[in-house]
Amino acid sequence: MILVIDNYDSFIYNIVQYIGEFYPDIRVYRNDKLTVDEALAMEPDGIVISPGPGRPADAGISEELIERSGDIPVFGVCLGHQGITEVFGGEVISASRIIHGKSSTMTHNGSGIFAGLPSPIKGIRYHSLVANRANLPDTLEITCESDDGEIMGLKVKGRNIHGIQFHPESFLTQFGKQIVKNFVDIVAERRRSRVSDRVRGIVNKLTNREDLTRGEASEMMDAIMRGEATHAQISAYLTALHLKGETVDEIAGSAESMFRSALKVETTAAPLIDTCGTGGDHSSLFNISTAAAIVASGAGVYVAKHGNRSVTSKSGSADVLQALGVKIELTPEQARQSIETAKFAFLFAPLYHPSMKNVMPVRKEIGIRTIFNILGPIVNPAGVKRHVMGVASPALLDLIPGVFVRLGHIHSLVLHGEAGIDEASIEGLTQVREIRNGEIASWTLDPSQYGLSGLIENLRVAGADESAQLITDIFSGAEKNDPYKAVVLNSALAFVAALDIAIEDGIALAKETIDSGKAMRALETIRAASNK
């Protein structure tokens, strides 16, 4: 993040716009709207001190922030440049003449913020004060001067602190945008170096089988999502974390970072639920959780169904929805509208997590399950706090609930079917962990108690088309056997999480929604809304 201190300058956002072309993470504060401690607590990657009226001493926190900036790169423009002069022992005096919107020819030393620029250049000046050349201290070096002999640029020796008296944001200043970019490059290089050091420290910690804090995991994932970690660093990190074993805090911190980098679906629709599971059970079952999500929608529950194409199964949620005629590639705004009008939207993971492009080649090359296999179903772009998540691995059954607690879930269920599936099973028992307002309860779901037992074998399909046909048959009433039971059972759990009701009431609501035709009408509404 680059922190910009606005000294009440009318053209500050021209500078901000230039910075934003090369470094999108920017925060702007007026010079009297935060303290130096608050500014430094943000841990900015770079600081820009803007132009403004008056003298540097009148510019709020500007001079103290320059003084306490440590190794953070600083770029001062006009008044900010004068502040740098005073902080490092120079004197600011009245200029020999007041200049307002005039162009001057300037020569520079071609280094730092002037790297790669021809010399001389033309620059636009608005100032009545200048750095005094006569008693310039040894701490400052002149980097640029005008044809009338005034100091137009200074650098603090041994520090990445740069100032210019002229205005790079002026349309008539030559190479003004390049000067700003050169400063941003300095900021980015420092950040890369710091990130590299932090990554090495984090990987070393993992190789010593030490757990990361939530903050460390979040910091590491930030580096991955931003493309700041190299493929070698990502590979080392993912492998070391996998071998040690992920903790609740490591998953939660990583999920928070991944959510920050995702495209968001902003909606106030409630209750809002997801039924995305981990997959990976190699069971070749039809898309039960997707069918359950449609049933929930048919009963009036808002659904933000996060998912992807098939990886290990015959049909992923994206595959079956396409086979059902639902458009899966919705923009965040289209998804919001679909949720609020049709009570359902599919959030196609590759579209909403563009930063995953930084890690996909590594995941393919190393070929092992990583923390991303866990994060995928957790990080819903709509920020759902009610979730029914099936897990194929029993090890996740007692790991994910703690993550949901950390992430502030209201009411969620994590479940594992006895047959090794990431659904509530109609054959054998299903272990359930119920997360509700920070508390975790464990219970077992026996389908035979509700007349919903059957055989897993009867739920297998050859692909997305067969899965779509089976779901259609269930919703139309043509299918009333084991596939119907599986959808009722899993829909009931969605109602438990979304509506805070008992499982018995959830089963009754699921049957009524399917048998009355509401689920089929919901599918038709979803299909129409997605294809608008």
N, C-alpha and C positions, 0 to 999 in steps of 0.2 A: 504494500500500500504506500502511495505517495501522499504525504500530508501537505496541503497548501494552506498557508496562513494568509488570509485576506486582510490587507491593511486598508480596508474600505476603498478599494480601487474600482473604478467603474468598468475597467476592461479586464478584470481578473479572469473572467470565464473565457476570454480568448486564449489566454495561456492554458487554462484548464483543458480547453478543447484540443489544443496542440498536444498536451501531455497524454490525453485520452486516446489519441490515435496510436500511441505506442505502449501505453501502460493503463489499462482500463480501470484498475483499482485505485480510485482517488477519493480523498475526503477533504472537504474545504471547510475551514472554520474562520470566522472573524477573529481578529487578534485579541479581543477581550471576552470571548465566549468559552474559553477553556484555559486551564492552567498549564504551565510547563510540565508538571508532573503528569497531568492527564494526557497531554500530547505524547510524552515519552512512553507512557503506559500502553499506548496503541502499537508500540514497536514499529514505527514507520520504516519502510525501506529507503525512503528519501524524503527530504523536506524542501519545499519551495516557499520563499518569503517574497511576497508580491510587492509591486509598486504601491504608492499611496501618498497622501498629502502629509505635510509637516516634516519633522525631523525623526531620525531613527529612535530616539529616546521616547518619543510619543507614540510609538507603534506597538502598544500593548506588550504581548509576550515575546515579540520578535527577537529582540537582542538577547534576552535570557535563553531563549530556545536555541539560538545560534551558539551561544556560549556553552550550553550543556548538551550539544548534539552528539558528542563523542565521535564515533567512527561513522555516523550516518551521513551520507552525502547531502550537501546543502547547496541550493541554487538561489541566489538573491538577485532580484531584478529591481533596478532603480533604487527605491527606498531600501529594499532588501540588501542590495549591494552596499549601500552606505552603512547599513547596520553591521555587515561583515567587517567593513573598514574600522568602525569604532570598537567593536568587540575585540579585535585583534591588534589594538594599539594604534590605529591610524586616526587621522583627524579629518572631519568633514567640515568643509568651509563653503562660503558662498562662491559660486562660479563667477568667472570674469564677466560672463553675460548670461542672462536668462534665456533658455532655449525652450521653445514650445512647438513641437511638431515639425522640427527642422531636420533635414538629412545632413549627415556628415560622412566623410570618407574615413575609414578606420583600418588600421593595420593591426594584425594579431600574430601570436607566436605559433599558431597551428597545432596546439596541443590541448588536451582536456576537452572542454566544450567547443573549442574551435577546430578540433581534429577534422581533417579532410576538407576544410574550407579553403577557397582561394583567398589571397590577401593582396590588396585591400578589399573591403566590402563597404557597402553603404548601410548605415543604420539610422533609425529615427530616434531623436532625443526629445524628452520632455523633462527638464530639470532646472533647478536653480542652485543646487548644491553639488559638490564634487569631492572626491577624495583628494587630500592635499598631497601633491607629489613631493613637496619640499621636505617633509619630515616623515616619509613613509617608513614604517618599521621593517625590520628584517624578516618578520614573520609573513609578510605579504609580498607577492611578486606580481608585477604588472603583466597582464596577458593580452591587453588590447588598449590602444590609445587612438584618439581622434586627430584629425589634421590640424586642429587648433591647440594641440598639446595637452588636452585633458585626459585623465585616466578613464578609460571606458570598460576595462575589465581587470579583475584581480582574482588571485587564487591564494589560499592559505597554504604555505609551504608544508609539505608532508601530509596534507589533509585533502579530502575530496570536498572542499568548500570553495565554491565558485561564485563570483558576482559579476554582473554587467550593469553599466549605467544606462545603456540604451534599451529600447523595447523590442524584443524579438517577436512579439505578437503583432506588431504593426505590419500592415500589408506591404508597406514600402521598404521594410528592412530586408535586406538580402540574406537569404539562408537562415532566417529567424527560426523556421521550423526545424532545420537541421541542428541548430544550436540546442534547442529544447530536446531533440532526439538524442544528441550526444550526452546530455545530462542523464536522460532516461537510460541510456546504455551503461553509463557508469553505475547507476542504481541497480540495474539488472545484473551486471557482472558481480557486484558485491553480494547481491542476493544469491546468485548461483554458487558463489564460493561458500557462503554461510550454509546454504542448503546442503552442499556436498559434505561439509564438515559435520552437520547434524545427522545426515543419513549414515555416515560412517559410524558415528557414535551410537545411533539407534541399532544398526545392524550388529555392531559389536556387543551391545547389550543383549540382543536376542541370541547370539551365538553362545553367550555365557548362560543361556537359559533363564535370563531375568525377564520378568514381565514388564511391559511398557505401561506408563500411566495413560489415562484417557487422553490427556493433552498431547502426549508424545505420539500416540497413534493417530490423532487428528492432524497433527503437524506433518507427519510422514505422508498421510493420505493427501493432504493439501499439496505437497510437493509432487506427488504422482499425478493428481488431477490437473495441476497447472502445467504439466510437462516439464517441470524443473528437475526431476530425477531422471537419470539416464536409464537405458534398458538394463544395463548391468547392475545398477543399484536397485532397480525394481525387482529384478530376478533374485538378487541376494536377499532382499527384504522378505519377499513372499515365501521363499524357500525356508529361510530361518524361522519365520513366524509359523509356518506350517509344521516344521519339525518340533518346535517348542510346544505348539498348541495354543490356539487363540483363547484369550480370556474375555470376560464380559466387558471390561473397560476398553480393551483393544478393539472389540467389535463396535461398541457404542461410539467411541471416538472416531473410528473410521467411517461409520455410518453418518455421523454428523457432518464430517467433511464432504463425503460423497453427496449428501443432500444439498450442501451449500453450492456445489458445482453443477447441480442438475438444473434443467429447465423446469420451472415451477408451474403447477396448475393452481391458480389462486381461486378458491371457492369457499363460501361460507356454508355450503349445503351440509346438513347434518340430520341424522347420523350418517357418517361417511365411512365405508368399510372397504377392505381389500381381502381377497381370498388367495393371494399368490403364495405358493409353497416353494420348497427348494427344488422339487423334481429330483432326478438322479436315482430313482428307485428301479429303473429298468423293467418296470412291470407291464408296459404296453397297455395300460388301462385307458379308457376313454376319458375325456377331459371333465372329470367330476367337479373340480373346484370352479371351473369356468361356468358349468351348468348351474352350480349352486349360486354363483354371483348373479346370474340372470334371474333365477328364482327370487333372490333377495330384492332385486330391482322391481320385480313384479309385485312384491308386497309393499313397495313404497320406500325401501331402503336405498339411499344413494350409494353408488358403487364406483370406486376408482380402481378398476382392475388393471394392475400392473403385470406385465408379462413379456414373453419373448417367443421366438420360434423354438421348435424342438431341438434339444441337444442329445438327450439319452432316451427319450420316449418316442413313440410312433407319431405323436401329435402334440405340439406345444399349444398354449392358449392362443397365440397369434395365428397359428395354422388353422385351428378349428373355427375361430371367429371368421377368418377369411372364407372358409368353406361354408359358413352360415350366411355369407353375404354381408358381413359387417366390415366396414372400412377400418383398418387398424392404424393407419398413419394420420393421426390427428395432431394439429398444432395445439399448444397449450390453451389458446383461446377457444378453439373448436371443442377441445376436451371439456373445458369449463361449461360451455353452453350445453354440451351433450349431457353432462352430469346433472345440470340444473333443470333441463327440460325432459330428458329421457331417463333420468335417474341412473345413468350408466355411461361410462366412457372407458375405452381400452387405452392404456398408456403404454405404447410400444417402447420397450426399454432402450433400444439403440437410438431412438430419436430424442429421448429425454436425458440421456447420459452421454453427451458428446465427448466429454473428457475421457471416457473409457477408451477412446482411440489411442491414448498414450500407453495403455497397459495391455491391450488385446494381443499385439505381436508377442509380448513376453509370455503371456498365459499360454499361447499356442506352442511356443518353443519349449517351455519347461514341462508342459504336459502333466501337471499335477493339480489336484484340487487345492484351491487357495481360499483366502478370506473372501474373495469376490464371489465365490459360490454361495457364501452365507449372506453377503451384503445385498446381492441382487434382489431377492424377494423382500428384504427389510426396508430398502430405501425407496419408498413410494413418492413420486414427484408431487403428489397432492398433499403430502404430509399427514396421511391418515393416522389416527390414534386408536382405531378399532380394526383388528386384523385377525383373521383365522389363517394360521400358517402351518401347513403340514410339513413335517421334516422326515426325510428318508433315513437319516442317521439317528439312532437312539442317543448318540452323544450330544446332539443339539437340543434334545428335549429339555434338558435342565440348564442349558447355556443361553438359549434365546430368551426365555422369560426375564432373566436379569437384564438383558439388553433392552427389552421393551419397557421395563421399569425405568431404566436410565433415560430412555427417550421420551418418557412421559405419557405412555399409552394409558387410555382410559379403561378400556375393556378389550382384551385380546385373548386368543386361545392358541396354544402351540400343541400340536398333536402328532402322534406317530402310531400308525396302524400295526397290529401284531404281525401281519403278513409282510412287514418291511416296507410299507407304502407311506407316501406323504399325504394320505387322506384318512378320514375316519373310515374304518374297515367294516364291511358287513360280515366278514369272516373272522371270528376271533375278537379279541379285545382291542380297544384303542386307548392308549395312555394320553391323558390330557393335562396340560398345565394352564391354569386359568389366571390371567393377570388382570387385576381390577383395582384401580386407584392405588397402585403401589404395593399391593399384596399379591402373593402367589399361592394358589391352592392347587393341589394335585388330586385328580380323580380318574376313575376308569369308566369308559363307556362300553357297555355290553349291548350290542344291537339286538340280541335275542330278547331282552327285557321289553323291547318296543315293537316286536314283530318284524324287525328289519334285518334279520340275519340271512345270509346267502353265501354264494361262492364267488371268490375273486375271479376264478376262471371265466365266469360269465360276463366279466366287465372288460375283457381284452378286445382290442380292435387292431386292424391292420394299418390304419392311417387316419389322417384328418377327415377325409370324406366319410369314412365309416363312423367316426366319432360324431361328426355333425349330424348324420342321419339318425344315429341313436338318440342324440339329444332332442332332435325334432320329434322322434317317435314318443319319447317320454312326455314332452310338452303337449303333444296332440292327444295323448291318451292311448296310443297304439301299443306302448310298452309299459307293462305294469309289474314286471318281474324284478330280478336282481338289480339291473341298472336303475330302475325307478327307486328302489330302496336306497341305493347308494346316494342318489341325488337328494332324496328326502333327508337322509341322515346328515349329510354335509351341509345342506341348506339350513337345517335346524341349528347347527352350530353357528352359522353366520347370523342367525336371528338372536341367538344367545348373546353374541358379542355386540351386535348392533343395537338391540332393543332391550338388553338387560333383563331377559326373561329366562324361565326355566327350560331345560331341554325338552320336557314333555310339551310345553306350549310351543316351542320351536318346531317340533315334529308336526304338531297339528296345523300350524301356520304354513309349513312347507307343503303338506298334503293339499291343503285348501287352495294354495296359490297355484299349484300344478293342475289339480283336478278341475278347478273352475275356469281354466284357460288363461288366467292372468299371466302365467309364465310365458305362454306362447305369444300373447299380445305384447308383453314386454320385449321379447325378442324382435318382433316386427317393428316396434317403436325404436328400439336400439339400432336396428338395421337402417331404418329411414333417417334417423337423426345423424348417423355417421356418414351417410352418403349425400347429405345436403350440399 
